[in-house]
Amino acid sequence: MRTIIYLLITLSIVFLIFIFGNSMTTRPGTTSGNGNPAILLFVPLVILFIVLISQWFKVFRHTHVKLKNLIIMTVLLVGHQVIGVYVQIISFRNYRDFLAEIYAQQYGTVDWEYIHSITSGLSIHINNQYFNVNTYFLFIGLSLLVWLLSRIVHTAGRR
């Protein structure tokens, strides 16, 4: 029971980090300072990712799952990852267009070079594209996928 509570605490902390990262996005149409402090959130997220994988092992250590079911769950999680990334790409494109509309309202024209510069890399203008509910579930799903793949390797190795 304690391991499930620790897992829920970790999931909550990760969710709060994603919400905090999302809140660090500058408002459309405003300028930003130099740098993006949300980049620092990737450090605890990498650590918590490793913690999550180990917690999946602890939570499911006494659970026996057939190899066939592990493979089915893996295929479903891979599908989830593919669909989630696709949704995120569409969201990013829509957000870039939204920023262009805001720019056009402010200046009468769209400077696409500027729009592309503020929407590339780890810009503070697109923190909401890195830290949102979709990417939170992708993060959790990826940790489960890593756990499942290691379970498959372990289960197949015993045969």
Rosetta constraint file for C-alpha pairs under 8 A:
AtomPair CA 1 CA 5 HARMONIC 6.50 0.50
AtomPair CA 2 CA 6 HARMONIC 6.24 0.50
AtomPair CA 3 CA 7 HARMONIC 6.10 0.50
AtomPair CA 3 CA 55 HARMONIC 7.13 0.50
AtomPair CA 3 CA 58 HARMONIC 6.73 0.50
AtomPair CA 3 CA 59 HARMONIC 6.02 0.50
AtomPair CA 4 CA 8 HARMONIC 6.15 0.50
AtomPair CA 4 CA 59 HARMONIC 6.35 0.50
AtomPair CA 5 CA 9 HARMONIC 6.16 0.50
AtomPair CA 6 CA 10 HARMONIC 6.14 0.50
AtomPair CA 6 CA 55 HARMONIC 7.92 0.50
AtomPair CA 7 CA 11 HARMONIC 6.13 0.50
AtomPair CA 7 CA 52 HARMONIC 7.11 0.50
AtomPair CA 7 CA 55 HARMONIC 6.16 0.50
AtomPair CA 7 CA 56 HARMONIC 7.88 0.50
AtomPair CA 8 CA 12 HARMONIC 6.07 0.50
AtomPair CA 9 CA 13 HARMONIC 6.16 0.50
AtomPair CA 10 CA 14 HARMONIC 6.14 0.50
AtomPair CA 10 CA 48 HARMONIC 7.23 0.50
AtomPair CA 10 CA 52 HARMONIC 7.12 0.50
AtomPair CA 11 CA 15 HARMONIC 6.13 0.50
AtomPair CA 11 CA 52 HARMONIC 7.96 0.50
AtomPair CA 12 CA 16 HARMONIC 6.17 0.50
AtomPair CA 13 CA 17 HARMONIC 6.24 0.50
AtomPair CA 14 CA 18 HARMONIC 6.29 0.50
AtomPair CA 14 CA 45 HARMONIC 6.96 0.50
AtomPair CA 14 CA 48 HARMONIC 7.24 0.50
AtomPair CA 14 CA 136 HARMONIC 7.77 0.50
AtomPair CA 15 CA 19 HARMONIC 6.23 0.50
AtomPair CA 15 CA 136 HARMONIC 6.65 0.50
AtomPair CA 16 CA 20 HARMONIC 6.01 0.50
AtomPair CA 17 CA 21 HARMONIC 6.03 0.50
AtomPair CA 17 CA 41 HARMONIC 7.06 0.50
AtomPair CA 17 CA 45 HARMONIC 7.90 0.50
AtomPair CA 18 CA 22 HARMONIC 6.13 0.50
AtomPair CA 18 CA 131 HARMONIC 4.80 0.50
AtomPair CA 18 CA 132 HARMONIC 6.11 0.50
AtomPair CA 18 CA 133 HARMONIC 7.71 0.50
AtomPair CA 18 CA 136 HARMONIC 6.62 0.50
AtomPair CA 19 CA 23 HARMONIC 6.25 0.50
AtomPair CA 19 CA 131 HARMONIC 6.62 0.50
AtomPair CA 19 CA 132 HARMONIC 6.69 0.50
AtomPair CA 20 CA 24 HARMONIC 6.56 0.50
AtomPair CA 21 CA 25 HARMONIC 7.41 0.50
AtomPair CA 21 CA 38 HARMONIC 5.60 0.50
AtomPair CA 21 CA 41 HARMONIC 7.13 0.50
AtomPair CA 21 CA 127 HARMONIC 6.35 0.50
AtomPair CA 21 CA 128 HARMONIC 7.20 0.50
AtomPair CA 21 CA 130 HARMONIC 7.93 0.50
AtomPair CA 21 CA 131 HARMONIC 5.49 0.50
AtomPair CA 22 CA 127 HARMONIC 5.57 0.50
AtomPair CA 22 CA 128 HARMONIC 4.44 0.50
AtomPair CA 22 CA 129 HARMONIC 7.75 0.50
AtomPair CA 22 CA 130 HARMONIC 7.51 0.50
AtomPair CA 22 CA 131 HARMONIC 4.88 0.50
AtomPair CA 22 CA 132 HARMONIC 6.15 0.50
AtomPair CA 23 CA 127 HARMONIC 7.91 0.50
AtomPair CA 23 CA 128 HARMONIC 7.31 0.50
AtomPair CA 24 CA 37 HARMONIC 7.95 0.50
AtomPair CA 24 CA 38 HARMONIC 6.58 0.50
AtomPair CA 24 CA 124 HARMONIC 7.17 0.50
AtomPair CA 24 CA 127 HARMONIC 6.53 0.50
AtomPair CA 24 CA 128 HARMONIC 7.80 0.50
AtomPair CA 25 CA 124 HARMONIC 5.56 0.50
AtomPair CA 25 CA 125 HARMONIC 5.44 0.50
AtomPair CA 25 CA 126 HARMONIC 6.25 0.50
AtomPair CA 25 CA 127 HARMONIC 4.99 0.50
AtomPair CA 25 CA 128 HARMONIC 5.87 0.50
AtomPair CA 26 CA 30 HARMONIC 6.82 0.50
AtomPair CA 26 CA 31 HARMONIC 7.65 0.50
AtomPair CA 26 CA 32 HARMONIC 6.75 0.50
AtomPair CA 26 CA 124 HARMONIC 6.41 0.50
AtomPair CA 26 CA 125 HARMONIC 5.43 0.50
AtomPair CA 27 CA 125 HARMONIC 7.62 0.50
AtomPair CA 28 CA 99 HARMONIC 6.13 0.50
AtomPair CA 28 CA 102 HARMONIC 6.79 0.50
AtomPair CA 28 CA 125 HARMONIC 7.46 0.50
AtomPair CA 29 CA 99 HARMONIC 7.22 0.50
AtomPair CA 29 CA 102 HARMONIC 6.01 0.50
AtomPair CA 29 CA 103 HARMONIC 6.19 0.50
AtomPair CA 29 CA 106 HARMONIC 7.56 0.50
AtomPair CA 32 CA 124 HARMONIC 7.45 0.50
AtomPair CA 32 CA 125 HARMONIC 7.95 0.50
AtomPair CA 35 CA 123 HARMONIC 7.64 0.50
AtomPair CA 35 CA 124 HARMONIC 7.25 0.50
AtomPair CA 36 CA 122 HARMONIC 7.26 0.50
AtomPair CA 36 CA 123 HARMONIC 6.40 0.50
AtomPair CA 36 CA 124 HARMONIC 5.06 0.50
AtomPair CA 37 CA 41 HARMONIC 7.85 0.50
AtomPair CA 37 CA 124 HARMONIC 7.93 0.50
AtomPair CA 38 CA 42 HARMONIC 7.66 0.50
AtomPair CA 38 CA 124 HARMONIC 7.49 0.50
AtomPair CA 38 CA 127 HARMONIC 7.24 0.50
AtomPair CA 39 CA 122 HARMONIC 7.25 0.50
AtomPair CA 40 CA 44 HARMONIC 7.89 0.50
AtomPair CA 41 CA 45 HARMONIC 6.33 0.50
AtomPair CA 42 CA 46 HARMONIC 6.10 0.50
AtomPair CA 43 CA 47 HARMONIC 6.53 0.50
AtomPair CA 44 CA 48 HARMONIC 5.96 0.50
AtomPair CA 45 CA 49 HARMONIC 5.88 0.50
AtomPair CA 46 CA 50 HARMONIC 6.53 0.50
AtomPair CA 47 CA 51 HARMONIC 6.33 0.50
AtomPair CA 48 CA 52 HARMONIC 5.93 0.50
AtomPair CA 49 CA 53 HARMONIC 6.40 0.50
AtomPair CA 49 CA 139 HARMONIC 7.81 0.50
AtomPair CA 49 CA 143 HARMONIC 6.40 0.50
AtomPair CA 50 CA 54 HARMONIC 6.42 0.50
AtomPair CA 50 CA 143 HARMONIC 7.88 0.50
AtomPair CA 51 CA 55 HARMONIC 6.12 0.50
AtomPair CA 52 CA 56 HARMONIC 6.18 0.50
AtomPair CA 52 CA 143 HARMONIC 6.46 0.50
AtomPair CA 53 CA 57 HARMONIC 6.54 0.50
AtomPair CA 53 CA 143 HARMONIC 5.49 0.50
AtomPair CA 53 CA 144 HARMONIC 6.80 0.50
AtomPair CA 53 CA 146 HARMONIC 7.11 0.50
AtomPair CA 53 CA 147 HARMONIC 5.84 0.50
AtomPair CA 54 CA 58 HARMONIC 6.40 0.50
AtomPair CA 55 CA 59 HARMONIC 6.01 0.50
AtomPair CA 56 CA 60 HARMONIC 6.05 0.50
AtomPair CA 56 CA 144 HARMONIC 7.08 0.50
AtomPair CA 56 CA 147 HARMONIC 6.67 0.50
AtomPair CA 57 CA 61 HARMONIC 5.50 0.50
AtomPair CA 57 CA 147 HARMONIC 6.97 0.50
AtomPair CA 65 CA 69 HARMONIC 6.49 0.50
AtomPair CA 65 CA 70 HARMONIC 6.62 0.50
AtomPair CA 66 CA 70 HARMONIC 6.35 0.50
AtomPair CA 67 CA 71 HARMONIC 6.20 0.50
AtomPair CA 67 CA 152 HARMONIC 6.50 0.50
AtomPair CA 67 CA 155 HARMONIC 6.63 0.50
AtomPair CA 67 CA 156 HARMONIC 7.30 0.50
AtomPair CA 68 CA 72 HARMONIC 6.31 0.50
AtomPair CA 69 CA 73 HARMONIC 6.13 0.50
AtomPair CA 70 CA 74 HARMONIC 6.10 0.50
AtomPair CA 70 CA 148 HARMONIC 6.60 0.50
AtomPair CA 70 CA 151 HARMONIC 7.68 0.50
AtomPair CA 70 CA 152 HARMONIC 6.46 0.50
AtomPair CA 71 CA 75 HARMONIC 6.17 0.50
AtomPair CA 71 CA 152 HARMONIC 7.27 0.50
AtomPair CA 72 CA 76 HARMONIC 6.25 0.50
AtomPair CA 73 CA 77 HARMONIC 6.13 0.50
AtomPair CA 73 CA 148 HARMONIC 7.79 0.50
AtomPair CA 74 CA 78 HARMONIC 6.06 0.50
AtomPair CA 74 CA 145 HARMONIC 6.28 0.50
AtomPair CA 74 CA 148 HARMONIC 6.38 0.50
AtomPair CA 74 CA 149 HARMONIC 7.19 0.50
AtomPair CA 75 CA 79 HARMONIC 6.12 0.50
AtomPair CA 76 CA 80 HARMONIC 6.14 0.50
AtomPair CA 77 CA 81 HARMONIC 6.16 0.50
AtomPair CA 77 CA 141 HARMONIC 6.45 0.50
AtomPair CA 77 CA 142 HARMONIC 7.78 0.50
AtomPair CA 77 CA 144 HARMONIC 7.95 0.50
AtomPair CA 77 CA 145 HARMONIC 6.29 0.50
AtomPair CA 78 CA 82 HARMONIC 6.22 0.50
AtomPair CA 78 CA 145 HARMONIC 7.45 0.50
AtomPair CA 79 CA 83 HARMONIC 6.09 0.50
AtomPair CA 80 CA 84 HARMONIC 5.86 0.50
AtomPair CA 80 CA 138 HARMONIC 7.69 0.50
AtomPair CA 80 CA 141 HARMONIC 7.57 0.50
AtomPair CA 81 CA 85 HARMONIC 6.06 0.50
AtomPair CA 81 CA 138 HARMONIC 6.07 0.50
AtomPair CA 81 CA 141 HARMONIC 7.12 0.50
AtomPair CA 81 CA 142 HARMONIC 7.34 0.50
AtomPair CA 82 CA 86 HARMONIC 6.17 0.50
AtomPair CA 83 CA 87 HARMONIC 6.11 0.50
AtomPair CA 84 CA 88 HARMONIC 6.14 0.50
AtomPair CA 84 CA 134 HARMONIC 6.60 0.50
AtomPair CA 84 CA 135 HARMONIC 7.58 0.50
AtomPair CA 84 CA 138 HARMONIC 6.49 0.50
AtomPair CA 85 CA 89 HARMONIC 6.17 0.50
AtomPair CA 85 CA 138 HARMONIC 7.90 0.50
AtomPair CA 86 CA 90 HARMONIC 6.36 0.50
AtomPair CA 87 CA 91 HARMONIC 6.11 0.50
AtomPair CA 88 CA 92 HARMONIC 6.03 0.50
AtomPair CA 88 CA 129 HARMONIC 7.33 0.50
AtomPair CA 88 CA 134 HARMONIC 7.31 0.50
AtomPair CA 88 CA 135 HARMONIC 7.73 0.50
AtomPair CA 89 CA 93 HARMONIC 6.28 0.50
AtomPair CA 90 CA 94 HARMONIC 6.18 0.50
AtomPair CA 91 CA 95 HARMONIC 6.05 0.50
AtomPair CA 91 CA 129 HARMONIC 7.52 0.50
AtomPair CA 92 CA 96 HARMONIC 6.13 0.50
AtomPair CA 92 CA 129 HARMONIC 6.30 0.50
AtomPair CA 93 CA 97 HARMONIC 6.31 0.50
AtomPair CA 94 CA 98 HARMONIC 6.13 0.50
AtomPair CA 95 CA 99 HARMONIC 6.18 0.50
AtomPair CA 96 CA 100 HARMONIC 6.26 0.50
AtomPair CA 96 CA 115 HARMONIC 7.13 0.50
AtomPair CA 96 CA 116 HARMONIC 7.91 0.50
AtomPair CA 96 CA 119 HARMONIC 6.76 0.50
AtomPair CA 97 CA 101 HARMONIC 6.25 0.50
AtomPair CA 98 CA 102 HARMONIC 6.36 0.50
AtomPair CA 99 CA 103 HARMONIC 6.15 0.50
AtomPair CA 99 CA 115 HARMONIC 7.13 0.50
AtomPair CA 100 CA 104 HARMONIC 6.07 0.50
AtomPair CA 100 CA 110 HARMONIC 5.94 0.50
AtomPair CA 100 CA 111 HARMONIC 7.83 0.50
AtomPair CA 100 CA 112 HARMONIC 7.43 0.50
AtomPair CA 100 CA 115 HARMONIC 6.42 0.50
AtomPair CA 101 CA 105 HARMONIC 6.19 0.50
AtomPair CA 101 CA 110 HARMONIC 7.56 0.50
AtomPair CA 102 CA 106 HARMONIC 6.31 0.50
AtomPair CA 103 CA 107 HARMONIC 5.99 0.50
AtomPair CA 103 CA 108 HARMONIC 7.53 0.50
AtomPair CA 103 CA 109 HARMONIC 7.11 0.50
AtomPair CA 103 CA 110 HARMONIC 5.97 0.50
AtomPair CA 103 CA 111 HARMONIC 7.79 0.50
AtomPair CA 104 CA 108 HARMONIC 4.68 0.50
AtomPair CA 104 CA 109 HARMONIC 4.54 0.50
AtomPair CA 104 CA 110 HARMONIC 5.00 0.50
AtomPair CA 105 CA 109 HARMONIC 7.59 0.50
AtomPair CA 110 CA 115 HARMONIC 7.89 0.50
AtomPair CA 111 CA 115 HARMONIC 6.33 0.50
AtomPair CA 112 CA 116 HARMONIC 5.96 0.50
AtomPair CA 113 CA 117 HARMONIC 6.15 0.50
AtomPair CA 114 CA 118 HARMONIC 6.30 0.50
AtomPair CA 115 CA 119 HARMONIC 6.18 0.50
AtomPair CA 116 CA 120 HARMONIC 6.05 0.50
AtomPair CA 118 CA 123 HARMONIC 5.86 0.50
AtomPair CA 118 CA 124 HARMONIC 7.82 0.50
AtomPair CA 118 CA 125 HARMONIC 6.09 0.50
AtomPair CA 118 CA 126 HARMONIC 7.69 0.50
AtomPair CA 119 CA 123 HARMONIC 6.25 0.50
AtomPair CA 119 CA 125 HARMONIC 6.53 0.50
AtomPair CA 119 CA 126 HARMONIC 6.04 0.50
AtomPair CA 122 CA 126 HARMONIC 7.34 0.50
AtomPair CA 122 CA 127 HARMONIC 7.50 0.50
AtomPair CA 123 CA 127 HARMONIC 6.95 0.50
AtomPair CA 126 CA 130 HARMONIC 6.98 0.50
AtomPair CA 127 CA 131 HARMONIC 5.98 0.50
AtomPair CA 128 CA 132 HARMONIC 5.95 0.50
AtomPair CA 130 CA 135 HARMONIC 6.53 0.50
AtomPair CA 131 CA 135 HARMONIC 6.11 0.50
AtomPair CA 131 CA 136 HARMONIC 7.01 0.50
AtomPair CA 132 CA 136 HARMONIC 6.10 0.50
AtomPair CA 133 CA 137 HARMONIC 6.32 0.50
AtomPair CA 134 CA 138 HARMONIC 6.22 0.50
AtomPair CA 135 CA 139 HARMONIC 5.99 0.50
AtomPair CA 136 CA 140 HARMONIC 6.33 0.50
AtomPair CA 137 CA 141 HARMONIC 5.85 0.50
AtomPair CA 138 CA 142 HARMONIC 5.94 0.50
AtomPair CA 139 CA 143 HARMONIC 6.42 0.50
AtomPair CA 140 CA 144 HARMONIC 6.36 0.50
AtomPair CA 141 CA 145 HARMONIC 6.02 0.50
AtomPair CA 142 CA 146 HARMONIC 6.19 0.50
AtomPair CA 143 CA 147 HARMONIC 6.34 0.50
AtomPair CA 144 CA 148 HARMONIC 6.06 0.50
AtomPair CA 145 CA 149 HARMONIC 6.06 0.50
AtomPair CA 146 CA 150 HARMONIC 6.26 0.50
AtomPair CA 147 CA 151 HARMONIC 6.18 0.50
AtomPair CA 148 CA 152 HARMONIC 6.12 0.50
AtomPair CA 149 CA 153 HARMONIC 6.21 0.50
AtomPair CA 150 CA 154 HARMONIC 6.08 0.50
AtomPair CA 151 CA 155 HARMONIC 5.92 0.50
AtomPair CA 152 CA 156 HARMONIC 5.82 0.50
AtomPair CA 153 CA 157 HARMONIC 5.91 0.50
AtomPair CA 154 CA 158 HARMONIC 6.56 0.50
AtomPair CA 155 CA 159 HARMONIC 7.01 0.50
